[in-house]
Amino acid sequence: MDSKEFELIIFGATSFVGKILCNYLVQEHHETGLKWAIASRSEAKLQALRESLGEEGRELPSFVADSFDEAALRQLCERTDVVISTVGPYALYGETLVRLCAETGTDYCDLTGEAQWIRRMIERYQGRAQDSGARLVHCCGFDSIPSDLGVKYLQQQALQHFGEFCQRVKMRVKTSKGGASGGTIASGVNVYKEAARDAELREELKDLYSLCPVQWQARTEQRTIGVEYDEDFHAWTAPFIMAAINTRIVLRSNALHSPPYSEAFAYDEATLCGDGEAGHKRARRIARVTTLAGWMLAIPPLRWILLRFLPKPGEGPTPQQQREGHYDLRFHGQTASGDRITVRVTGDRDPGYGSTAKMLAQAGISLSREVPHSDLQGGFWTPATAFGQELFARLQDHAGLTFEVQAVDLNKVPVMEEAELADA
């Protein structure tokens, strides 16, 4: 799209997910002519990473850059089409790079799930990004590509089958297997620390529309799903830990989409726990553990105890655990006319790392190669509003995801006939 030296620079290449991403790029794209480089704050760790990547990796250009070194970060921005950042917690280490991308017109992707930080970045740098032409896309990992693109895929299919978008959509996690990393835990802990000292942030975290443009006034009441029975899936549900960030991203996509899916659009997420009493017990157990973990993270002495038993930054699932991981998400949508559709989205690696690394890499490549500036202006975008059909193809061809329709249920009785029958 321009004459810059690289298509991608991976900033934070020596982080836990950064290493996975680099291994993936070496294996998947060594013959596609991809021009990319790696960057980190440690020359020694960069050298070790290059050696671990084999013959292809030894030839990779590398750059030393710290999260707060403006001169080094500016040089990265000036040499690449897209920066992919894996350096978190982003609220602690991410702002300088975002600001410089916005100022220099450099495109940007990351895998953050920190809603409070995303909102601050939009508020502070949206104008600069629009002026420079930089396209910045947060949440290009498990949070929130499967949710955001799952809804987009469902809505495309609804429009094709019904001639209208779905007004209500729900996502349910049918199965998921994977481990947590210390980096993700550190990001979550930082949110609790920020909220503990900021009353306004505590209120913001209750607002599922916090990432929508301020001019977006169509605020349908949204539901947070707990332990309840889902008639559409014939199963009990429990809270889903990623629902808070995913819902915000999907609602922002609806607000940015032209036209929106619906001005009365409603979206929620939960985990399926099975039918009957066994499913009910499992849902209650998950809800209790989720609540207890939240309380422990919110109270400093209890947080210290909990963190002793959780992975530290740089730690996470083993390569075998990543390969054996997977996820299966189900989306159910209903139009204002009563038509219903169900789609399925699956991934072939553990959600947070094996699959996230592949999604993030393909998002960066797609942004560089397949999203011309004439089609997408500068600013902060969501995955569903930044990327076209090319990313769906990339995710299915190269990242182990699937998108498929499971059921289409046309409302065969027109609304007027139903009213007439009721009158009769």
C-alpha positions in Angstrom: 0.0 0.0 0.0 3.1 2.2 0.3 6.8 1.9 -0.1 7.7 1.2 3.5 10.4 -1.3 4.3 8.2 -3.8 6.2 4.6 -4.9 6.1 4.6 -5.9 9.7 6.8 -5.3 12.8 5.9 -7.4 15.8 6.5 -5.3 18.9 6.8 -7.4 22.0 8.1 -10.3 19.9 9.8 -11.9 22.9 6.6 -11.9 25.0 4.7 -15.2 25.6 2.2 -14.6 22.8 4.8 -12.8 20.7 7.0 -15.9 20.5 4.0 -18.0 19.5 3.1 -15.5 16.8 6.6 -15.4 15.4 6.8 -19.2 15.3 3.5 -19.2 13.4 4.6 -16.6 10.9 7.9 -18.5 10.2 6.0 -21.7 9.6 3.0 -20.4 7.8 4.3 -17.5 5.7 8.0 -18.2 4.9 7.2 -18.7 1.2 4.6 -15.9 0.8 7.1 -13.0 0.5 5.9 -11.4 3.8 8.2 -8.6 4.8 8.3 -8.5 8.6 10.6 -7.8 11.5 10.6 -8.2 15.3 11.1 -5.7 18.1 11.6 -5.9 21.8 13.4 -4.1 24.6 16.1 -6.8 25.0 18.7 -7.5 22.3 19.6 -10.7 24.1 16.0 -12.0 24.1 15.7 -11.0 20.4 18.8 -13.0 19.5 17.5 -16.0 21.5 14.2 -15.8 19.6 15.9 -15.6 16.2 17.9 -18.7 17.1 14.8 -20.6 18.3 13.0 -19.8 14.9 15.6 -21.8 12.9 17.2 -20.8 9.6 14.3 -18.5 8.6 14.4 -16.7 11.9 18.1 -16.1 11.9 17.6 -13.7 9.0 14.8 -11.7 10.6 15.6 -8.0 11.0 15.2 -7.0 14.7 15.1 -3.7 16.6 15.5 -2.8 20.2 12.7 -0.6 21.4 11.3 0.1 24.9 7.6 0.9 25.4 8.5 4.4 26.6 11.3 5.1 24.1 9.6 7.6 21.7 12.6 7.9 19.3 12.9 4.1 18.9 9.1 3.6 18.6 8.9 6.4 16.0 11.5 4.7 13.9 9.5 1.5 14.0 6.4 3.4 12.8 8.3 5.0 10.0 9.5 1.7 8.6 6.4 -0.4 8.6 2.8 -0.5 7.3 1.5 -2.1 10.4 2.7 -2.5 14.0 1.4 -5.6 15.9 1.7 -5.1 19.6 1.7 -7.9 22.2 3.0 -5.7 25.0 0.7 -5.7 27.9 -0.8 -4.7 30.3 -1.6 -2.1 27.6 -2.8 0.4 30.2 0.7 0.4 31.6 2.8 0.0 28.5 0.7 0.7 25.4 -0.1 4.4 25.1 3.1 5.8 23.6 3.0 3.4 20.7 -0.6 4.1 20.0 0.0 7.8 20.0 2.9 7.6 17.7 1.0 5.3 15.3 -1.8 7.8 15.3 0.6 10.7 14.6 2.6 9.0 11.9 -0.2 7.4 10.0 0.9 3.8 10.8 -1.7 1.1 11.1 -1.9 -0.9 14.3 -3.3 -4.1 15.8 -3.2 -5.6 19.2 -4.8 -8.2 21.4 -5.9 -6.1 24.4 -9.1 -6.7 26.3 -8.7 -3.6 28.6 -11.9 -1.7 27.9 -10.9 1.3 30.0 -7.7 1.8 28.2 -9.3 1.4 24.7 -11.8 4.2 25.7 -8.9 6.5 26.7 -7.0 5.8 23.5 -10.1 6.6 21.4 -10.8 9.8 23.3 -7.2 11.0 23.1 -6.1 10.0 19.6 -9.1 9.6 17.4 -8.6 13.0 15.9 -4.9 12.5 15.2 -5.6 9.1 13.6 -8.3 10.6 11.3 -5.9 13.4 10.3 -2.9 11.0 9.6 -4.9 8.1 8.1 -3.8 5.6 10.7 -6.2 2.7 11.2 -6.0 1.3 14.7 -7.8 -2.0 15.6 -7.8 -3.2 19.2 -9.0 -6.7 20.3 -7.7 -8.8 17.4 -7.3 -12.0 19.5 -9.8 -14.3 21.1 -11.2 -11.2 22.5 -12.8 -10.2 20.3 -12.4 -11.6 16.8 -14.6 -14.7 17.2 -17.4 -12.7 18.8 -17.2 -9.7 16.6 -16.8 -11.5 13.3 -19.2 -14.3 14.5 -21.9 -11.6 14.8 -20.9 -10.1 11.4 -21.1 -13.5 9.7 -24.5 -14.2 11.3 -25.8 -10.8 10.2 -24.5 -11.3 6.6 -26.3 -14.7 6.5 -29.5 -13.2 8.0 -29.5 -10.5 5.4 -29.1 -13.1 2.7 -31.8 -15.4 4.0 -34.3 -12.9 5.5 -33.6 -9.6 3.9 -32.9 -7.9 7.2 -30.4 -8.0 10.1 -31.1 -9.7 13.4 -32.2 -7.4 16.2 -31.1 -9.7 19.0 -28.1 -11.9 19.0 -26.6 -14.2 21.7 -23.3 -16.0 21.8 -22.9 -19.2 23.8 -19.7 -21.0 24.5 -20.4 -24.6 23.9 -16.9 -25.9 24.6 -13.6 -24.3 25.3 -10.2 -25.8 26.3 -7.1 -23.7 27.1 -4.9 -22.2 29.7 -4.3 -18.8 31.0 -1.0 -16.9 30.8 0.6 -14.5 33.3 0.3 -11.6 30.9 -3.5 -11.9 30.6 -3.8 -12.2 34.4 -1.6 -9.1 34.9 -3.8 -7.1 32.5 -6.9 -8.2 34.5 -5.3 -7.4 37.8 -4.4 -3.9 36.6 -8.0 -3.2 35.8 -9.0 -4.1 39.4 -6.2 -1.8 40.7 -7.3 1.1 38.6 -10.9 0.7 39.6 -10.0 0.5 43.3 -8.7 4.1 43.2 -11.1 5.6 40.6 -14.8 5.9 41.3 -15.5 7.2 37.8 -13.9 4.1 36.3 -16.0 1.8 38.5 -19.1 3.4 37.0 -17.7 3.2 33.5 -17.1 -0.5 33.9 -20.8 -1.0 34.5 -21.6 0.7 31.1 -21.6 -1.8 28.2 -21.8 1.1 25.8 -18.6 2.7 27.1 -16.7 2.2 23.8 -19.5 3.5 21.5 -19.2 6.9 19.9 -20.6 9.6 22.2 -23.1 10.6 19.5 -24.6 7.1 19.5 -27.9 7.5 21.3 -29.6 4.2 20.5 -28.9 2.5 23.8 -31.1 -0.5 24.2 -31.0 -2.1 27.6 -28.4 -4.9 27.6 -28.4 -8.0 29.8 -25.6 -9.6 31.7 -26.2 -13.4 31.7 -25.8 -15.4 34.9 -27.2 -18.7 36.0 -30.4 -19.2 33.9 -32.0 -21.6 31.5 -31.6 -20.8 27.8 -34.6 -22.1 25.9 -32.9 -21.6 22.5 -30.0 -23.9 23.4 -31.9 -26.2 25.9 -29.2 -25.7 28.5 -28.3 -23.8 31.7 -25.9 -20.9 31.3 -23.2 -19.4 33.5 -21.2 -16.2 33.2 -18.5 -16.0 30.5 -15.4 -14.2 31.6 -14.8 -12.5 28.3 -18.4 -11.2 27.9 -17.6 -7.7 29.2 -15.1 -6.8 26.6 -16.7 -8.8 23.7 -20.1 -7.2 24.3 -18.5 -3.7 24.2 -16.7 -4.4 21.0 -19.8 -5.9 19.3 -21.9 -2.9 20.4 -19.3 -0.5 19.1 -19.3 -2.4 15.8 -23.1 -2.0 15.6 -22.7 1.8 16.2 -20.0 2.2 13.6 -21.6 -0.1 11.0 -23.5 1.8 8.2 -26.3 1.0 8.5 -26.2 -0.4 12.0 -27.6 -3.9 12.5 -30.4 -2.3 14.5 -30.8 0.8 16.6 -32.5 -1.6 19.1 -29.7 -4.1 18.8 -29.1 -6.4 21.9 -26.3 -8.8 22.4 -25.1 -11.0 25.3 -22.7 -13.9 25.9 -22.6 -16.8 28.3 -21.3 -20.3 28.8 -23.4 -23.4 28.1 -23.4 -25.9 31.0 -25.8 -28.6 29.9 -29.4 -29.6 30.5 -31.0 -31.0 33.7 -29.8 -30.8 37.2 -26.2 -31.6 36.3 -26.1 -28.6 34.0 -27.7 -26.4 36.7 -25.1 -27.5 39.3 -22.3 -26.8 36.9 -23.6 -23.3 36.1 -23.9 -22.5 39.8 -20.4 -23.7 40.4 -18.9 -21.6 37.6 -20.8 -18.6 38.8 -19.6 -19.0 42.4 -16.0 -19.4 41.3 -16.3 -16.3 39.0 -17.7 -14.2 41.9 -15.1 -15.4 44.4 -12.2 -14.7 42.0 -13.6 -11.2 41.4 -13.8 -10.5 45.1 -10.2 -11.8 45.7 -8.8 -9.7 42.9 -10.6 -6.6 44.2 -9.1 -6.9 47.8 -5.3 -6.4 47.9 -4.4 -9.0 50.6 -6.6 -11.6 49.0 -5.3 -10.7 45.5 -1.7 -11.3 46.8 -2.7 -14.8 48.0 -4.5 -15.6 44.7 -1.6 -14.4 42.5 0.8 -16.8 44.3 -1.1 -19.7 42.6 -1.5 -18.2 39.1 0.9 -18.0 36.2 3.4 -15.1 36.2 4.1 -12.8 33.3 6.0 -14.8 30.7 4.3 -18.1 31.7 1.4 -19.8 30.1 0.1 -23.0 28.4 2.7 -25.4 27.0 2.9 -26.0 23.3 1.1 -29.3 23.8 -1.7 -27.6 25.7 -1.9 -25.0 22.9 -2.2 -27.8 20.3 -4.8 -29.7 22.3 -6.9 -26.6 23.0 -10.0 -25.6 21.0 -13.3 -23.7 21.2 -16.8 -24.0 19.8 -19.0 -20.9 19.9 -22.7 -20.8 18.9 -24.5 -17.6 17.8 -28.3 -17.4 17.8 -30.0 -14.4 16.1 -33.6 -13.2 15.8 -34.9 -10.5 13.5 -37.7 -8.1 14.3 -39.9 -10.2 12.1 -39.3 -13.3 14.2 -36.9 -15.2 11.8 -34.1 -17.0 13.5 -30.7 -18.2 12.5 -27.9 -20.1 14.3 -24.2 -20.1 13.3 -21.2 -21.8 14.6 -17.6 -20.5 15.0 -14.8 -22.9 16.0 -11.0 -22.6 16.6 -8.4 -25.4 16.5 -6.1 -24.2 19.3 -6.4 -22.9 22.8 -8.3 -19.7 22.7 -6.0 -17.3 24.4 -2.7 -18.1 22.8 -2.5 -20.7 20.1 -5.5 -19.3 18.3 -5.1 -15.7 19.3 -1.6 -15.6 17.8 -2.8 -16.8 14.5 -5.8 -14.4 14.5 -3.6 -11.4 15.4 -1.1 -12.3 12.7 -3.7 -12.6 10.0 -5.4 -9.4 11.1 -2.1 -7.5 10.7 -1.4 -9.0 7.2 -4.9 -8.3 6.1 -4.7 -4.7 7.3 -1.5 -4.3 5.3 -2.4 -6.1 2.1 -6.2 -6.0 1.8 -7.7 -2.9 3.4 -6.9 0.1 1.2 -7.1 3.5 2.7 -9.7 4.5 0.1 -12.0 1.9 1.7 -11.2 2.6 5.4 -10.2 6.0 6.7 -8.1 6.7 9.7 -9.4 6.2 13.2 -10.1 3.5 15.8 -12.0 0.5 14.4 -13.3 -2.9 15.5 -12.4 -6.1 13.8 -15.9 -6.3 12.2 -15.7 -2.8 10.9 -12.1 -2.7 9.8 -11.8 -6.0 7.8 -13.6 -7.3 4.8 -14.3 -10.8 3.5 -10.6 -11.4 3.0 -10.1 -11.8 6.7 -12.8 -14.5 6.9 -10.9 -16.4 4.2 -7.6 -15.9 5.9 -8.9 -17.1 9.3 -10.4 -20.2 7.7 -7.4 -21.0 5.3 -4.5 -20.1 7.7 -5.7 -19.8 11.3 -7.8 -22.8 12.0 -11.2 -21.1 12.4 -14.5 -22.1 10.8 -17.7 -20.1 10.2 -20.8 -22.1 9.3 -24.6 -21.8 9.3 -26.3 -24.4 11.5 -30.0 -23.6 11.3 -32.3 -21.2 9.5 -35.8 -20.9 10.9 -38.2 -18.7 8.8 -41.2 -17.2 10.6 -43.8 -18.8 8.4 -46.8 -17.0 9.9 -47.0 -13.3 9.0 -47.5 -10.9 11.9 -50.9 -9.7 10.6 -52.2 -13.3 10.3 -51.1 -14.0 13.9 -53.1 -10.9 15.1 -56.1 -12.0 13.1 -56.0 -15.5 14.5 -55.8 -14.0 18.0 -58.8 -11.8 17.3 -60.7 -14.8 16.0 
